[in-house]
């Protein structure tokens, strides 16, 4: 009984161990789970496209309302395509929420640059979250692995911490996103404070999808080149 308490619920542990045995390395595991969580290239494009429409429309017409309507129309079109194909619309929902929040900020102040404020707040919050969780050895990517196995997660959300290799590789991936958000904020905050809407638009495009692809490439290299063994037998321990 004591051993079971130390190692978490026995059913969750058995299911987690069974799942881990399908992979040779931690990198194999994270590649598989992150692909499920991110939604592949289509999910990423659907999340980014409305923002791109807003930036391009504003840059050409300098009309805040028209730019917001263009982004909203893009969301509706993407959603219609998903519905016709009878597919899930999770990433389009994220985009719709982002457009709505941006519209609220921009229309409330009447300043086009405020459409970029929610994104910067999000980057700052994500940076803080990733930094704190990495420094405390509870990297966010570990929870992504856990959530990908909902039955196991419901019984023991922290089962992945019994495997130091998962914690280590998950932390490495998070450091990439920490650097990504630092670069975004270092460039966009001064532009926002200076009210440089055109430059903000250009920065949003360059620092959005292209920079994200660079980050994904780096994370991919970590997952492809790494060969961290999965410690199947670890039980009831915590990483240092």
Secondary structure, 3 states (H helix, E strand, C coil): CHHHHHHCCHHHHHHHHHHHCCCCEHHHHHHHHHHHHHCHHHHHHHHHHHHHHHHHHHHHHCCHHHHHHHHHHHHHHHHHHHHHCCCCCHHHHHHHHHHHHHHHHHHHHCCHHHHHHHHHHHHHHHHHHHHHHHHCCCCHHHHHHHHCCHHHHHHCCCHHHHCHHHHHHHHHHHHHHHHHHHHHHHHHHHHHHCCCHHHHHHHHHHHHHHHHHHHHHHHHHHHHHCCCECCCCCCCCCCC
